[in-house]
């Protein structure tokens, strides 16, 4: 169970993302984003070592706000062979230095998101300890899933992030969150909600499993 500490982060997560997001091929802004964090959820690491967060980062810098899905992992030491996936480091008021990674490249995230598709883990509230997030929904029809062999092949494109599983399917992380139904070809999906600038709760697909190429 992840414990949510009420403490400081220097720099903050959104400050790290302000520099990192414009380097991604799926970022659609023209300059530095103006970010808020209107939603998201967490998963627990069975070993209790790695923080796993599915963050919604809302960018208000353009003519219309854009909701980005940014899975992050938080570690107490660097992840080997993952310098390319490092978002940055931050000083946690309780835990000390934390290495913040694009979660799609982290083997703990990869294993736990597949477990979420299958219903073997429970999504947790973003900012509360030991509190399930019942707004997160999941579905999957297919054989048992196995996490990719580390290091996995992770591909960022203008439409999102993909990585093949060990079972012949492809995990697609939806990076720009748009309300609407899941893709018809999806074998499984994870949906979540966040607060719109107008105050409404908005739902979208965060991740899908599709047949492999």
N, C-alpha and C positions, 0 to 999 in steps of 0.2 A: 504494500500500500504506500503510495507516494504521500508525503506530508507536505502540505502547502504552508510555507513559512511567510509570515507577515514581516517583511524586511526590505532592505534596499538592494538594488542592482545598479551597478555603475560600470559601463553604460547600460541603459535599459534595453530590453528586447527590441522595442520599436526604434531606438537609436541605432542598434546594429542593423536592423532591416532597412533603414533609410539609406544606408550606403550599399547594402547587398542587393536589394531588389532590382535596381536599375541595371545590374550586370546580368540578369536572367533573360533568356530569349522570350519568355512568356510575359515579360513586363511590357505594358503598352503605354506607359507614360512618356513624356518628353523630357523630363528632368527629375529632380529629387521628389520623392513622394511626400505627402502630408498624411501621416498614418495615425489611425486609432485602432483599438482592438475590441470590436463589438461582439466577439463570440469565439467559440471553439470548444474543445474538450481535450481530455487526457486519457492515456492508457497507462496501466501500471507495468513496470518491468518485473517479471517474476523473481529476479535476483535482487531487486530493490536498489540497483546501482544507477540506472539511467532514467532520467526524466524524459517523458514522451508527451509532446503537446501538438495538437492539431489546431493551429492558430488561424483565425480569420483576421487578416490585416486589411483595413479599409483605407484606400487612398483617395483623398479628396482634392488632389492637386489639379485634376483635369476638369473639363466641362461637366462630367458626370462621375459620381463615385464608382470606384472599381473595387470589388471584394476579392482579395487574393487568398488562396489557401496555402499556408506555409507550415508544413509539418517540421517540427524542430525536436532535436534531442539534446539533452544537457548531461554532460559528463564531468567527473571530477579529475580526469586525466585525459590526455590526447588519445584519440582513436587511431590506431596504427593504419598507415596507408590511406588516410582520409583527409590529407591537407587540402585537397581540391574541394572538399565539401564543407570546410570550416566557414561558418558565418562570422565568427569572431569569438572573443573571450570576454567575460564579464566577472565582476567581483560581487559575489553574493554575501550579504551581511551575516549569514549564518554558516554557509557551506564553503566559503572562500572562492577561489578561482574556479569558474565553470567554463568548459569548452562547449560552444554552441554549434551544432552541426545541422545542415540540411538533412532532415530525418530520412529522406529517401535513400541516402547512402549509408545508413547505419543498420547493421544486421539486427539489432534489437528491435528497431522500428519495423523492419521488414517482416520479422517473425510475428510481431504482435498485431500488425495490421491485418495479416492473413488470418490470425486467430479471431480478430474482430469480425471479419467476413463470415466465419463459420459459427460465430456465437459462443466461442470458447472463452472469451474475455468480455468484461462489461466496461463500456465507456464511462469515464468519470468526469465529474464537473471540473471545469477549467480552474476554478479558484477556490474550491472547497475540498477539504480532506475527507476521504472515505464517503463520498456522496455520488451515487450513480447519476449519470446524465441520461434521462429517459427520452430526451428529444432525439438522440442519435439512434438511427434505425439501420439495420443491416439485413442482407439476404444473400444467399449463395446456393446454387444448385449444381452439384458436380462432385467429383471424388475428393478425398481428403487432400488438403493443400500442404505443400512443403515449401519452406522459405528458400530463396535462391542460395546457391553456393557463394560464400564470401571469397573475394569481392565480387559483387553482382554488377552486371552491366546496366547502368542507369543512363537514360537518354533524356535530355531536356530539349524540347522543341517549342515552337510558338504556341502550340496547343496544350502543353502540359509536360508531365514527366512520366516515363514508362520504364518498367523493368520486367524481364521475364521471370516467372517462377520456375521451380524445378519440375513442375507438373505439366508444362506445355501451355499454360495460360500467360497472359500479360496483365500486370497490374498497371492501371492508368490512374495517376494522381491528377485530379482536376485542379488546375492552378487558378483559373479565373472562375469564380462561382457565379453561376447564372441560374436563377430559379427555372425549373422545368423538369420533365420526366427523365428517367435514366435512359441511356441509349438502348435501342431495341436489341442489339446484339450482345448486351452485357450478360454474363453468367452470374454476376453478383454485383452488389453495390453497397455503399455506405453513404447515408445522407445525414445532414446535420442542419442546425439553424443558427442564426445570428440576428442581432438587432439592426434594422435598417436605419438610415439617418432620419426617416420619418417616424420612427418609433415602433414599426411593425416587426413581428418575427418573420423572418424570411428563411425558406428551406431550399437547399440545393444538394446536388450530388457532389460528394467530396472525393470519392474514389470508385472505380469500377474494375471488375475483372472481365477480360474479354478473351476470346480464343486467340491463341498464339499465331504468329505469322507463319 
